[in-house]
Each structure stands twice: as structure tokens, then as C-alpha cells.
């Protein structure tokens, strides 16, 4: 049986070619991964910004509702005071009328 031997130059050239192809593919993979990482980072930033805006809107809405409640309480207090005044006036008028 005859052994086939290749010259060392051909073996090394083939190995370098295979390694070069492998390196090119790795670089392409790294480029795709970096692009994906940038897209994920952009998505994360957008999500955080949206969450912050939603929180700020919620806080503003809560503050507005609180202000409305305070205004309503003031109005109710004023109405109660006016009712007390009218009740007192009515009582005084009844006493004057009955005398």
C-alpha cells in the first residue's frame, strides 16, 4: 500500500486558508453580535425612557387629583359654612316672626 504524502507547503497553505475563512466568519459573527447588542441597548434605553415618562405622567395625574380633592374640600367647607349662616339667619328670622 502506497502512502500519499503532501508537501508541507500545501498542508500549511490549506491550513492557513481554513483558518482565514474561520477568522472571517468569526468577525462576521462578532459584527452581528455587536449590532444585536446595540439594538438591545437602544431598546433598553427606549424602555427606560418610556417607563420614566409613564411614571412622571402618573405622578402628575396623582398631583392633579390631589389638587382637585383639596379644592373640593375647600368648596365643601365653604358650602357648610354658608349653610350654617343661612340656618342661623333662618332661626333668627323665625324667632323675630314668632315674637
C-alpha positions in Angstrom: 0.0 0.0 0.0 1.4 3.3 -1.0 1.2 6.2 1.4 0.2 9.6 0.0 2.2 12.4 1.4 1.5 16.0 0.6 4.2 18.6 0.6 4.4 20.6 3.8 3.8 23.9 1.9 0.4 22.7 0.5 -0.6 21.5 4.0 0.3 24.8 5.6 -1.4 26.8 2.8 -4.6 24.8 3.2 -4.5 25.2 7.0 -4.0 28.9 6.6 -6.9 29.1 4.2 -9.2 27.3 6.5 -8.1 29.5 9.4 -8.6 32.6 7.4 -12.1 31.5 6.4 -12.8 30.7 10.1 -11.5 34.1 11.2 -13.7 35.9 8.6 -16.7 34.0 9.9 -15.9 34.9 13.5 -15.5 38.5 12.6 -18.9 38.5 10.8 -20.4 36.8 13.9 -18.8 39.4 16.2 -20.2 42.2 14.0 -23.7 40.7 14.1 -23.4 40.3 17.9 -22.3 43.9 18.3 -25.1 45.1 16.2 -27.6 43.0 18.2 -26.1 44.3 21.4 -26.6 47.9 20.2 -30.2 47.2 19.2 -30.8 45.7 22.6 -29.2 48.7 24.3 -31.3 51.0 22.2 -34.4 49.0 23.1 -33.5 49.1 26.8 -32.9 52.9 26.7 -36.3 53.4 25.0 -38.0 51.2 27.6 -36.4 53.0 30.5 -37.3 56.4 29.0 -40.9 55.3 28.4 -41.2 54.0 31.9 -39.8 57.3 33.3 -42.3 59.3 31.2 -45.2 57.0 32.3 -44.1 57.4 35.9 -43.9 61.2 35.5 -47.4 61.3 33.9 -48.7 59.1 36.7 -47.2 61.4 39.3 -48.6 64.5 37.6 -52.1 62.9 37.4 -51.9 62.0 41.1 -50.9 65.6 41.9 -53.8 67.0 39.8 -56.2 64.6 41.5 -54.9 65.7 44.9 -55.4 69.3 44.0 -58.9 68.6 42.9 -59.7 66.9 46.2 -58.3 69.8 48.1 -60.3 72.3 46.1 -63.4 70.1 46.6 -62.8 70.0 50.3 -62.4 73.8 50.4 -65.7 74.2 48.4 -67.5 71.8 50.7 -66.1 73.7 53.8 -67.4 77.0 52.3 -70.8 75.4 51.5 -71.1 74.1 55.0 -70.2 77.5 56.5 -72.8 79.1 54.2 -75.4 76.5 55.3 -74.6 77.3 58.9 -75.0 81.0 58.2 -78.3 80.5 56.4 -79.5 78.2 59.2 -78.6 80.8 61.8 -80.4 83.5 59.8 -83.4 81.4 59.3 -83.5 80.6 63.1 -83.2 84.4 63.8 -86.0 85.2 61.3 -88.3 82.6 62.8 -87.7 84.0 66.3 -88.4 87.5 65.0 -91.5 86.4 63.2 -92.8 84.4 66.2 -92.5 87.4 68.5 
